[in-house]
């Protein structure tokens, strides 16, 4: 697959603002790695600036582990070490200068965190990528999608799809294309239904079945990497469906390149991130 030129070529007089500022709301006391994987993938996919909005108690630990390029935004937290609803004013202020929001990787399922997720998703107008525990927070609140003022990409696996849209797992599994298209159309979203031959649809005329990737990508953190790639392509100006489609392909191709070196058995999510530049080069 050949990628759009804007993802592969840069003007001589470029600056980081030309390629977007992503705010990633992710991580918790138990799942700090998800936030880092997402942020690293976004940078490797061309984002100009990435800020991690994380619970304040894990900020020091992440600073020791993170690449120097990533900025952290320590935020109010719950007793469980997850983002608190009281973080909402600080987040909304920060979003005024952000181009893309990614929310969900490693958030946890605390009730205050879920309430924060719902307020942010219904209140923000920037393009958003919603994954993992952010999807779980929306199961009984799907009407909030109608309040969104900007493009929305949902990245569920089959079980998350079943929970989010209250559809039996067997129905999702046996009717992936029809279910994905209907839910995308009914709720005005782009849906990336992950799994073997990941599907991407807007529920209308645009539909894509991915052929890249391999079973070795069924490993912890792989979905966090995909979120980062989708967010990076959005931040570089692609429309939501196009960003999701190309991100899914590049993610799978990077996974294939990782499996070539590490084997499907031995590869991990960070191996996928390290192959993103090579995958982009192969798509030029």
N, C-alpha and C positions, 0 to 999 in steps of 0.2 A: 504494500500500500504506500502510495506517495503522499506525504504530508503537505499541507499548505505552506507556501513559501514563508509566511510570517512566523512560522515555528522554526524555520531553519536558517533564515537570513536576518542580519541585523544591519541597520544603518551605521555608517561610519561615526556619526555624531550621537550615537545612542547614549541614554542614561537609564538607570535602573527603573525610574518611573514609567518608562515606555513599556515595561513588561509586567506591570501590575504589582499591587501590594495585597497579599493574602493574609487574612486573619484566620488562624486555626484555633478553634475552641475544642480542646481535647485533653485527654490525660486525667489521671486521678492517682490517689496514693498507691493503688494496686496496679495500675496500667499506664505508667508514665512512658513506657517504650512506644506505645501506639502513637503518641503525639510526636515523638522524634522521627519515627519512620515516615509519617505523613509529611512533616516539614522537609526532611531530607529529599523525599521524592519530588516535592514541589520545586525545590531549588534545582535538582538535577534535570527537571523538565522545562526549565527556562524562566521560572518566575523571577521577577526583579527584586522583590522584597518579601520576606516571610516573617510574621510575628506569631508566636505561640502564646495563646491565652490559656494559662494553666492555674491550678490551685496553688496558692502562695507557698504552701508547705513543701511542695516538690520543686520549687524554683531553684534552690541551691544545688540540689542533686542533679537537676537537668543541666544547669550551667556547667557542671564538671564534665558532663557527657556530650553535650551538643556541639556541633560544628560552630565555629566562631561567627559564621554568617547569620545564624538564626537569632532573632531578638525574642526575648521573653516578656510577657505581660502578666505579672503575678496578680491573681484575683482572689477576692474573698471566697472562703470555702466552708463546707459543712464539717461537722465533727468527724465524718467518715473520710475526709480528705478529697471530696469532690467539689466541683464548682457550685457555689451557692446562688440562690435567687438574688441575694443582695449585690451580686456582681453586675446586675443588669445595667445600671446607669453608666458604669465605667465602660462596659462593652459597647453600648449604643454610641457613646461619645467617640470611641475608637473607630467604630464602623464608618463614621462620617468621612474618614480619610482612607478607607479601605476599598479595594475594587472587587474582592471576592471573599466570601465566607465559607469556610469548611467547618462543619460541626459534627461531632459524634465519636471519633475514634477514642476508645478508652475512657469515656465520660463516666461510666458507672450508672447505676439505676436508682440513686437516691431521689426521693420525691422532690426535694428542693431543686436538684439539678434538672429533673424532668420539667418542672415548672419554668425554670429559667430557659430551657430549650424551647418550650412552646412560646414564650414571650418573644424570644429573639426571632424565631422563624416567622412568626406572624407580623413582626414589626419592622423587619429589615427589607430594604429594596435592592440591595446588592445581589448579584448572582450567588447562589448558594449550592453547596454540595452537602447532602445530608446522609449520614451513614450510621451504622452500628446502634449505639444506645440512644442517639438522637431519634432514630427511626422508632425504637421501642417506646420512646416518650410520646409518640404521636398516635398510637394505636386507636384511642378513643376520641381523638381530636383532629381527624382528617379534614374537617371543615376549615381549619386554620390555613390550609394551602390556598384557599380562596382569598385570604387576606394578604398574601404575598404580593409585593410590588415588583418583583424581579424574577428572572429565570431560576428554576429549581431543578437540580439533578438528584435523584434518589438512587442509592446504590445498595439495594438489599440482596442478600442471598435468599434462597427459597423459604427458609424458616422465617426470616424477617418479613418477607413478602406476605406470608400467610398471617402473621400476627398483625402487621400494619393494616392490611385491608380486610381482615376478618374472613379469610377464605381458607377452606380446608386445605391442609398440606397436600393431600392426594390430588386435589384439583389443580393446585399450582404446579405440582410436579408433572402432571399429565397434560397440561394445557398451557405451557409456559408462554407461548407466543400470544395466544388469545387473552390470557390474564394480564400480561404486561401491557398490551395495547389498550385494553379496556381501562385499566387503572390509570395509565398515563393520560388517556383522553378525558376520563371523568374528573381527574383532579389537576389537569393542566400542568403536568410535570414531564420531565424526561426521566424515564426509568431505565436503569442499568440492572437487569436481573442476572446476577452473577451465577457462575457455575460452568459446567462443560458447554462450550459454545454460548458464551455470554450474549444476552440479547440487549439491544439498545433501541428504544422507541420513544417517539413523542405522541403515540396513539393515533396519529393522523397519517400523513403520507410517508414519513421517514421511519425506516426500520432497518436494522443492521444485525446480522448474525456473525459473531467473531469466530475466526478459525485459528488464531494464534494462541499460544499457551500450552500447558501440559499439566499432568497430575501432580508434579512436584510443587506446583504453586498452591496446593492445598496445605498451606502452612501458616502458622500464626503471624499476623502482620501483613500478609499479602494484600488484604483489602484496604488497609491503611495506606499502603503504597499507591494503590489505584486512586484513592481519594486525592492524594497529593498531585498526581498527574492530571486528573480532571481539573482540579483547581488551577493548576499552572496554565493549562491550555485556555481556560476561561479568562484568566488574567491577561493573556496575550491577545485577547480580542476575538476569539472564536465564538460563534453562536453555541448555545448550550448543547444541541444535539450533536453538532460537529465535534465539539470539545470532548463529549463523552465517547463518541464513536472512535475518534483517533486515539484517545487515552486508553481505551480498552485494548485496541490493537497493539499499541506501543508497550503497554503493560505485559501483554502476552508474549510479544516478541522478546522483551527483556528477560522474561521468564525462560523462554526457550534458549536464549544465549547463556543464561545462568546454569541451566540444566546441562548444557554442552560441557561446561567446565567443572561443575560441582556434582553432577548427576541429579536426577529427580529425587533420589533418596536423601542426598546430602545438602541440597540447597535450602537456604533460609531467605526470609523476606529482604534482608539487607543486601543479599546477593543480587536480587532483582533490581534494587536501586542502583547498584554499581554498574549494571548493564544498560541503564536507560540511555546514556550518551551514545553507546554503540548502536542501540536500537534506532535512535533518532538519525544517526548517520546512515544506516541502511535504508531509511525511508526518504532520503534526500534525492 
